[in-house]
Amino acid sequence: MSAETATARNALAHNPAVKVHESAYVDEGCSIGDGTKIWHFSHIMPDCEIGENCNIGQNVVVSPGVKMGRNVKIQNNVSVYTGVVMEDDVFCGPSMVFTNINNPRSEIVRRDQYAETRIRTGASMGANCTIVCGSTVGKYAFVAAGAVVAKDVPDYAMMMGVPARRRGWACRCGSVLQDAPNGAGEITCGDCGNAYNQTAQDTLEPVRETQG
């Protein structure tokens, strides 16, 4: 264990509200909120900001400068690269992938060209999906397992396929909603009763949500 890692671990040891497994590494300069758990073999690199009540699974790497809100859940084997910003209540499925360079070459250093990827409040990203850097995933959007997102995702969109396309809408509860008749009008979730308005501009706006 390096001196820097030991210093960081000692600082966290004085905060019983943060749980860091003994096999995990937390570098200096990180801000970690109360209630957050960091599990086996994970590495939190310098200058990360992690909010309250997050859960960082096994074998996760969080690169320098990454920002996460509260209640973010990252499943096993995910690398969160510099340039990623996650808002509150984001879910990252097992082995999903972020990128941070659009045109990588091993022989050319492009660390000054990392693109920001923003994941908005409540979005979920399924196992083995890929989020290409520079994209924004909208609020409460749902990216299906194995999908490849290479452009911005609207709020509440259900994205599937390679490349990912909108195949419906996602209720805040996570259930799939079909388009309104004729592509516009009110949609009601049969599982939780939430109501939404699909606009002629192909956006979804909440009318009534029981969650939160």
Phi, psi and omega per residue, in radians:
M1 nan 2.278 3.138
S2 -1.256 2.845 3.113
A3 -1.105 -0.655 -3.134
E4 -1.132 -0.765 3.138
T5 -1.146 -0.706 3.111
A6 -1.071 -0.713 3.120
T7 -1.092 -0.781 3.140
A8 -1.116 -0.756 -3.136
R9 -1.122 -0.695 3.130
N10 -1.106 -0.677 3.116
A11 -1.104 -0.720 3.136
L12 -1.234 -0.506 -3.126
A13 -1.086 -0.426 3.128
H14 -1.460 -0.033 3.099
N15 -2.040 1.624 -3.081
P16 -1.163 -0.182 -3.139
A17 -1.396 -0.128 3.082
V18 -1.975 2.236 -3.119
K19 -1.897 2.087 3.101
V20 -2.139 2.078 3.129
H21 -1.091 2.593 -3.065
E22 -1.100 -0.340 3.112
S23 -1.561 -0.105 -3.108
A24 -1.542 2.735 3.100
Y25 -2.054 2.303 3.046
V26 -2.192 2.044 -3.103
D27 -1.438 2.901 -3.128
E28 -1.144 2.713 3.036
G29 1.501 0.126 3.141
C30 -1.576 2.590 3.019
S31 -1.991 2.094 -3.067
I32 -2.238 2.164 -3.052
G33 -1.341 2.768 3.112
D34 -1.001 2.511 3.083
G35 1.478 -0.065 -3.134
T36 -1.377 2.490 3.128
K37 -2.135 2.353 3.130
I38 -2.162 2.092 -2.934
W39 -1.733 -2.963 -2.909
H40 -0.926 2.350 2.924
F41 1.119 0.321 3.117
S42 -1.573 2.767 -3.094
H43 -2.339 2.071 3.070
I44 -1.812 1.999 -3.017
M45 -1.538 3.010 -2.961
P46 -1.042 2.618 2.951
D47 1.155 0.414 3.030
C48 -1.422 2.615 3.045
E49 -2.096 2.007 -3.109
I50 -2.128 2.205 -3.048
G51 -1.361 -2.978 -3.110
E52 -1.291 2.600 2.981
N53 1.013 0.586 3.031
C54 -1.502 2.763 3.088
N55 -2.259 1.952 -3.111
I56 -1.822 1.940 -3.010
G57 -1.261 -2.921 -3.085
Q58 -1.301 2.444 3.029
N59 1.055 0.774 3.090
V60 -1.841 2.372 3.032
V61 -1.961 2.212 3.067
V62 -1.997 1.962 -2.998
S63 -1.355 2.896 -3.067
P64 -0.987 2.398 3.024
G65 1.439 -0.004 3.115
V66 -1.139 2.510 3.123
K67 -2.132 2.322 3.084
M68 -2.273 2.483 3.023
G69 -1.411 -2.718 -3.114
R70 -1.550 2.686 3.031
N71 1.017 0.610 3.019
V72 -1.444 2.353 3.134
K73 -2.092 2.103 3.134
I74 -2.039 2.058 -3.130
Q75 -1.366 3.137 -2.998
N76 -1.102 2.601 2.929
N77 1.165 0.721 3.094
V78 -1.992 2.365 3.013
S79 -1.870 2.086 -3.132
V80 -1.823 1.866 -2.965
Y81 -1.544 2.779 3.079
T82 -0.905 2.343 -3.089
G83 1.873 -0.242 3.136
V84 -1.487 2.280 3.044
V85 -2.164 2.114 3.096
M86 -1.966 2.301 3.047
E87 -1.473 -2.915 -3.057
D88 -1.189 2.654 2.940
D89 1.073 0.547 3.097
V90 -1.472 2.499 3.088
F91 -2.085 2.204 3.082
C92 -1.987 2.013 -3.100
G93 -1.264 2.937 -3.088
P94 -1.017 2.327 3.015
S95 1.062 0.338 3.023
M96 -1.199 2.856 -2.959
V97 -2.230 2.300 2.882
F98 -1.860 2.642 2.932
T99 -2.099 2.929 3.073
N100 -2.422 0.050 3.069
I101 -2.339 2.331 -3.124
N102 -1.408 -0.477 -3.084
N103 -2.344 1.110 -3.048
P104 -1.198 2.447 2.949
R105 -2.366 2.355 -3.123
S106 -1.058 -0.631 -3.049
E107 -1.476 -0.132 -3.102
I108 -2.066 2.154 3.139
V109 -1.466 2.163 -3.122
R110 -2.240 0.644 -3.123
R111 -1.119 -0.383 3.117
D112 -1.480 0.080 -3.115
Q113 -2.060 0.292 3.103
Y114 -1.017 2.286 -3.130
A115 -1.654 2.482 3.118
E116 -1.336 2.359 3.009
T117 -2.084 2.134 -3.072
R118 -1.990 2.239 3.094
I119 -1.931 1.993 -3.014
R120 -1.383 2.932 -3.050
T121 -0.867 2.277 2.990
G122 1.365 0.016 -3.118
A123 -1.219 2.576 3.089
S124 -2.139 2.406 3.125
M125 -2.191 2.101 -3.006
G126 -1.305 2.974 -3.111
A127 -0.979 2.360 3.027
N128 1.140 0.210 3.028
C129 -1.334 2.879 3.135
T130 -2.209 2.306 3.066
I131 -1.967 1.887 -3.132
V132 -1.293 2.410 -3.002
C133 -1.056 2.668 -3.106
G134 1.578 -0.091 -3.125
S135 -1.593 2.678 2.974
T136 -2.031 2.221 3.069
V137 -1.733 2.089 -2.980
G138 -1.221 2.970 -3.133
K139 -1.002 2.300 3.066
Y140 0.995 0.288 3.012
A141 -1.171 2.791 -3.128
F142 -2.318 2.017 3.098
V143 -1.728 2.080 -3.048
A144 -1.212 2.801 3.103
A145 -0.982 2.298 3.061
G146 1.418 -0.064 -3.131
A147 -1.253 2.721 3.091
V148 -2.110 1.935 -3.113
V149 -1.674 2.101 -3.110
A150 -2.180 0.215 3.082
K151 -2.685 3.007 -3.100
D152 -1.062 2.524 -3.129
V153 -1.937 2.221 3.126
P154 -1.155 2.755 3.019
D155 -0.950 2.420 3.045
Y156 1.173 0.122 -3.103
A157 -1.272 2.471 2.977
M158 -1.740 1.943 -3.019
M159 -1.867 2.273 -3.139
M160 -2.431 2.646 2.958
G161 1.708 3.113 -3.136
V162 -2.290 1.883 -0.114
P163 -1.226 2.787 -3.075
A164 -1.200 2.381 3.046
R165 -2.273 2.721 3.126
R166 -1.259 2.179 -3.121
R167 -2.059 0.362 -3.093
G168 2.545 -2.845 3.124
W169 -2.174 2.775 3.094
A170 -1.990 2.114 3.018
C171 -1.120 2.755 3.076
R172 -1.018 -0.488 3.112
C173 -1.344 -0.197 3.118
G174 1.811 -0.136 3.108
S175 -1.297 2.649 3.139
V176 -1.441 2.331 3.089
L177 -1.998 2.368 3.073
Q178 -1.480 2.764 3.116
D179 -1.012 2.636 3.040
A180 -1.161 2.676 3.063
P181 -0.962 2.379 -3.127
N182 1.123 0.234 3.026
G183 1.383 0.150 3.109
A184 -2.720 2.595 3.129
G185 2.226 -3.040 -3.051
E186 -1.491 2.469 3.077
I187 -2.161 2.363 3.101
T188 -2.065 2.345 3.103
C189 -1.335 2.169 3.140
G190 -1.266 -0.263 -3.104
D191 -1.588 -0.709 -3.052
C192 -2.141 -0.172 3.108
G193 1.526 0.016 3.071
N194 -1.049 2.596 3.136
A195 -2.186 2.492 -3.102
Y196 -2.406 2.760 3.050
N197 -2.023 2.065 3.030
Q198 -1.528 2.172 -3.072
T199 -1.581 2.894 3.079
A200 -1.159 -0.298 3.092
Q201 -1.540 0.210 3.098
D202 1.079 0.803 2.975
T203 -2.138 2.831 3.118
L204 -2.120 2.235 -3.113
E205 -2.112 2.318 -3.133
P206 -1.198 2.363 3.011
V207 -1.780 -0.740 -3.138
R208 -2.664 2.194 3.072
E209 -2.264 2.292 -3.120
T210 -1.469 -0.384 -3.120
Q211 -1.351 2.692 3.047
G212 1.350 nan nan
